[in-house]
Amino acid sequence: MMTVQDVADYLQVSEKLVIGLIHKGKLRASKIARYYRIRREDLDAFLDEGAKELSEPRLIPIG
């Protein structure tokens, strides 16, 4: 299990961003006592999903 700080360091982002992703439901985590823990499998799934989102074409409304 990884801490929020571990994930933030791994992704080179802030801890606030990681917590925001957890609150939005984009990154699965378990809350143990007062602290979040993220399984490596859940982080990998999040990263795989992000890669899919980046590779899918997006329609942007004009006007």
Residue pairs with C-beta under 8 A, 6 or more apart in sequence:
1 30
1 37
1 38
1 39
1 40
2 10
2 37
2 38
2 39
2 40
2 43
3 35
3 36
3 37
3 38
4 15
4 18
4 19
4 22
4 29
4 35
4 36
4 38
5 15
6 38
7 18
7 27
7 38
7 43
8 14
8 15
8 17
8 18
10 43
11 18
18 27
18 38
19 36
21 27
21 46
22 28
22 29
22 36
22 38
26 46
26 49
27 38
27 42
27 43
27 46
28 38
28 39
28 42
28 45
28 46
29 36
29 37
29 38
29 42
30 36
30 37
30 38
30 39
31 37
